[in-house]
Amino acid sequence: MIEVQELDNISVVKIVSKLYSVDKLILTITKLLESGTNTIVSFNSEINIETSLLQRLFTMNVLAIKNKCSFLIANFTSTQLNIIENSEYSEKFTFAPTLSEAQDIVYMEEIERELDLK
């Protein structure tokens, strides 16, 4: 199951249960990014991260760049982080250990875009 929560100008997509649909997750993220909404995906400790999920999330990262918005992954366990870091996609995502830190990164990226530094 997934939930979408709004925090300022950021949408937080929370994966709250391991009983979630990857297709629904990707569709939700796609709609947000296509509308130019800064988006953070927040995992919980029960989620298994597989290469196929990372590959699909990578396409979301590309979509965020195209639409000049931010896309981050946050709230992962050390096991989840190890899987991400050992994948071919590790350098292609922006990560933050907490939701608060992810929000700070989004605000910094917004300033960079406003200053046309990125």
Secondary structure by P-SEA (a helix, b strand, c coil): cbbbbbcccbbbbccccccccaaaaaaaaaaaaaaccbbbbbbcccccccaaaaaaaaaaaaaaaaaccccccccccaaaaaaaaaccccccbbbbccaaaaaaaaaaaaaaaaaccc
